């Protein structure tokens, strides 16, 4: 999909016209135009032909590349409203004078200068001149409206120009009648015709529509506040380290590989990795986390995050449009450029709305004249029909709600990729969740090692670590971490294979070694009943048993446990209260899955399924209602795509997960519920807007046409019709802004989040506190030996510096966290020295 910026659109009829023009271009398969922002997304077709088609339709267009520099939407908004304000001020000043003459003098005999009050025609001529000035000041309505009419695609400006022009034209005709009557000596009759003039209506229509446009523009500006606030987070300059010199440069000059400095209180200018120093970083702008995160050498930082304490030097890895902040902004703006399926009816109506209104106005005129009404009343009814009709409200009903809803989501770390995703979230009835990394923390740990007869724990762990070293699965990583702590050096696994959803296979020390599920291991070795029984007992407590076999014999079982997230139980409870059915789908065994589900409060469990079978399970659930699948976006990719709504959880600042419709920046299951609540609120708001837009026109047009005069005596002056039209769009936009106050988080989950954040922050602070350990080493003979030991130990995770001394036979290790003695021993001995203690 390529993005364009379209200018000159004033109503839903315009956006429909643009879409129709672009879809007629060869090769274009899809096109979506957002009336609110002027953004257009088009798939397929040549760019030159698309631009030509839009220009031929009468609108301006530029490609996304030409708009990359327009990042400050606030300034653009101000530039757009300044001429509007100037036009309104002058029009209003002239309108006051006109109303004084047409209403004050004619109806209430307010005094006027003699040269104006000398005759009825002189008064009417003065009204004509002032009205003409207002029409000239607001000529854009006529230029746009007439052009659209000529191209046979009439829009809102066509209705306004026809209504105002008809009022002015009819009044001019009455003025000539007055002049003729005065020349014939019928002054009283000429004076009576002053009451049939509509010069003030012609001017009032344009002025009120301009007021409406200004209010609408201001309200529209507020709908993009969330996106603008994200844009404002990006720093304008960066401090680059050039040798030993610090140089301040514009943010655009930062390149990948540059070293930049961030001092306390400063914002990070680009995504990078810390190469020097430690700090505490406020990432709330991107993740919504209120507690600062401690960072040290090797940790990553993201653009726009604020350094709370400590000077750091970082190497830039992503700059400009590639930063996490830029990708989040792009995700939100792209979502607002798409259309929700619910908008299709409004688009269809908008496509024929203006021609239909012009036809209704003509029929109204003919009917009133046909039943014997005077020309003045008939024209008044027809003009009222033209000016009260509002296609804008129809066109804005959906995009303003989508814009505000997407912005609210972004502020809460919930990124909707399309408008359809936001709508789908509002229709979800079933939430399917993966176990590992979604309901649980996704960082499992080895809890038990049970060797089979003839083997030791060390042998089981050694083979398991060698096999799992090539795996990226969380359970495999847990086994590898256990091996590192135990000082196990993995051997190379030849012919390494991954059997998705079952296990691993490889040749270690010339022996075929396998590991994984019981069913998989049993294809290579028999499992003794005693071990199987112990494994079942472990599974019942929520642990996952992994079976390892070598050379046709069972090595043993390694049990791995993954704890349930702090907020999972509360999130599931709130989902149930919201009327959602929660189902856990996992590849884990039935007993382990049931234990985890029980801890989280989940009743329905589908266990023991392969990644491809997860998609089949989701397909079956879809027959019972709209399904949202919540997973990590990697091994759940197929299921996420298959679901009505795919939600990727714990993505951090990586928003480019193709399989997901919604990306949750934070690792919280409760945010999936927040996304659904936001979808429901947005969908409800869209329905309210569409109801208002339709009911306004359905009731307003007959009222303006005089359908209720005989029943209730209700009649509408064109000026009131114009006022109603100008306020209709404003009401739709203001209703959408109510989404900013939507409560998408429950107090219960918010309090559990805060408690967990504070606990984690305390633990991180305690963990990252500098630790010092002195170890005795035998065998260092010189400074070269010291350098070898220093380099080896500083490569360990958490170690910040090492001071080795061959004369004292010691090494002083400084670290941000506890480093196990076995790891230090294994490292020292691997370098050829003796570890004493």
DOBAFI-409457 format. One record per residue (C-alpha): x, y, z. Coordinates in steps of 0.25 Angstrom, whole numbers, plus 5000, padded with zeros to 4 digits. Layout:
N
XYZ...
END
This chain:
837
500050005000500650144996500250265004499850394997499350535003498050584996497650734997496350804993495350704999494250765007493250655009492950505008492550524993493950574990494650454997493650364990493950434976495450414979495350264982494550244970495550314961496750244967496050104966495850134951497350134949497850004943498549914953497949984966497349874974497049954987496850094990496450165003496350315006496250385020495450515019495950555033497450555030497450555015498250425014498050325003498550185003498650114989499049974985499549944971499550034959500650134954500850254963500850354952499450294947498950304961499350454963498850484949497450424952497350494965497750634958496750604947495650584958495950724962496750704975498250724979499150614982500550584986501250454989501750415003503150445000502850584997502150595010503250535019503750675023502350715028502450655042501950775050500450755049500150865059500850975050500050915038498750925045499051075049499351115035498051045030497151125040497851265039497151295026495851235031495851325043496251455035495051415025494151395036494451525043494251615031492951535027492451555041492751705041492051725028490851625032490551715044490451835036489551755026488651705037488451845043487951885029487151765025486551735039486751865048486351965038485351885029484551825041484851915053485052045046486452065051487052195046487952195033488752305026487852375016488552335003488252185007486852215012486452305001485652194994485352044995486252014983487452094989487352005002487251874994488451924985489251944998488851805003489251754989490651814990490951775004490451635001491251624988492551664996492251545006492051454994493351494988494151475001493551335002493751304987494451174990493151114992492651154978493951114971493950984977492550954976492350994962493650914958493050794964491750814957492350824944493150694946491850634950492250604964491550704973491950724987491650804999492150934993491250904982490050904991490551034999490851104986489451074980488751114993489451244994489451274979487951244978487651334990488551444984487951424970486551424974486751554982487451614970486151584962485351644973486251774973485951794958484451774961484551884972485251984962484151964952483051984962483752114967483852164953482352134951482152214964481752094973482652124985481852054995481851924987483351944985483551955000482651835002483651754994484751785003484251675012484451575000485951604999486851485003488251565002488451545017488151395015489151385004490251445013489751375026489851235019491351265015491751325029491051215037491651105028493051175031492751175046492451025045493750995037494551075047493950995059494050865051495550895048495850925063495150795067495850715056497250775062496850715075496650575069498150575065498650615078499150475082499950465069500550615071500950585085501750465080502350545069502750655079503550555088504650545077505850635081506250735071507750725073508750615078510150625084511050545076512450495081513450535071514750475077514850545090513950655086512450675088511750735076510250775076509650745063508250745057507550615059507550595044509050585043509150465053509550345045509650195048510950165056511050305062511350315077510450405084510450455098509150475107509250545120508250545131506950615127507250595112506450515102507050395094507250445080507250305073507150165076508450105080509250025090509950075102511450065101511850145113511250185126509950145134508650215135507150215139506250235127504750275126504150195115502750235118502650315105502650185097502250075107501350145117502250095128502250195140503450135146504850175141505650055135507150035139508150025128509549985127510649955116510049865105508549905108507749965097507150105098506050165089505850305083505050405091505250325104505750425115507050395123506750415138508050395144509550375139510350405127510350305116510950285102510250205092510450155078509350195068508650065062507350125056507150275052506050355046504950285041505450145045505350175060504350115069503650245071503550275056503050135054501950155065501550285059501450215045500650105050499650205056499550295044499450175035498250125043497550255042497750255027496950125025495450105026494650015035493649925029492449995036492750125028492350055015490850085016491250235019492150235007491050184998490050285003491050395001491350354987489950394983489550484994489850624988489150594974487950534982487850664990487950754978486750664972485950684985486150834985485650834971484450754974484150834986484150964977483250894967482250844977482050974985481851044972480950934967480050944980479851094978480951154987481651284984482951284977483651344990483251234999483551124989484951174987485151185002484751045004485650994992486851074998486651025012486750885006488050914999488750975011488250885023488750755016490050715021490950605015492050645023491450585036491350445028492750455023493350495037492550395045493550285044494950345042494850435054494550325063495650235057496650355059496350375073496250225077497550195070498250315078497650265091498250135088499550185085499650265098499350135105500350045098499249985089499549995074498449965064498949945050497649975042496350035045495749895042496549845054495949945063494549905058494849755060495249785074493949835077493249705073494149605079493349495088494449395090495949425094496849305091498249325098499549245097500149195110501649225109501949375109500449415109499849355122501249325128502449415128503149335117504449325125504449175130505449115139505948975141505348925154505648775154506648685147506248535148507348435142506948305137507648175143509048175139509248325137509548445146508948585146510248645140510148545128508648575126508948725127510148715118509448645106508248735108509048865108509748825095508448785088507648915093508849005089508249015075506849045080506149175082504949115089504749175103504849045110506149015102506749145107506449105121507248975120508349055114508349155125508449045135509648985128510349115128510149135143510648985145511849015136511448915125512248945112511248895101511748805090511448825075510148755071510348705057509148695048508248775057506748775054505548835060504248755059503248875061502348855073503048725077504548735080505948735075506948635069508448635067509648555067510548585080511848515082511448415070510148375077508748415073508148495083506748545084505948635094504448685095503148625098502848485103502248445090503448485082504448425092503748295092503948275077505448265080505448205094504548135104504048215117504048145130502748145137503448205150503948325142502648345135501948345148502948445154502748535141501248535142501348575157502248695152501248725141500148735151500848845159500948925146502348885142502748835128503548705127504548695115504948555112506448535107506948405100508248365095508648245086507348175088507348195103506548295112507548395119506548455128505548565130505748715132504548785138504348935134503349035141502849165136502149255146500849315143500949465141500449555153499349615145498849495137497849445148497249585149497249605134496449475132495449515143495249645136495049585123493949495128493249615135493249675121492549555115493749495108494049345108495449315110496149195104497649155106498249085094499649025096500548915091500848875105500348745111498948745117499248735132500248855131499348935123498148905133499048945145499449075139498049105134497449075148498449185154498049285144496549255145496349205131495349095129495449045115496748985111497248925097498548855100499648775093499448845079500448875069500649015063499848985051498748915059498649045067498049115055497048995053496649015068496449165065495649125053494649045061494549155071494149255060492849175058492449215072492749365071493749465067495149415072496349495077497649415077498649465087500149415085501549465084501449485069502549375066502149235068500749275068500749345055499849255047498849255058498849405059498649415044497449315045496749395056495749505054496749595062498249555064498849625076500349615078500749635093502049675099502549735086503349845093503649945082503649855071502349885064502649815051501949685054501349655041500449545046499749635057498649735055498849795068500249805075500349825090501649895094501549835108501549695113500149705119498949615117498149725122498549815111497849715101496549745109496849885108496949875093495549805093494949915102495450025093494949955081493549945087493550085091494050135077493050045070491950095079492450245076492350215061490950165062490550285070491250375059490550305048489250305055489350455057489750475043488650395037487550445046487950585044487850585029486550495030485850595039486550715034486250705019484750685021484650795031485350895022484450845010483250895018482650755020482250785034481550925031480150865030480350775042481050855052481250995045482750965046483551045035485051065034485751195029486951165021487851235031487451135042487751025032489151075029489351085044488850945046489750895035491050965041490850905054490450765050491950725046492450795059491550715067492050585061493450625063493250665078492550535080493750455075494650535085493850475096494650345094495850425100495150395114494750255111495250165123495850045116496649995129496049945141496449995155496749855159497749825148498349965149498649945163499349805161500149865150500649975159500949885170501749795160502449905154502949955168503349815172504149795159504749935160505249905174505749765170506449825158507049935166507549835176508049745165508749855158509449905170510949895169511549765175512949735177513549595178515049555180515549415175516849345177517449295164518749215163519649215151519749355146521149385144521149525137520349645132519949565119519349465129518549575136518049625122517549485119516849465132516249605131515749595117515149455120514349495132513949635127513149555116512249495126510849545127510749655138512249675140512649825138514149825141515249725146516549765153517549645152518849635160519849525157520749565169519549555179518949435171517549505171516449565162515449665168514149655160513149775160511749735154510349785154509749655158510249525165511149435157511149295161512449235166512349115157512349205144513549285149514249155152513949095138514349225131515749235139516049085137515649105122516849205121517749105127517849155141517449095154516249145162516549135177515249205182
END
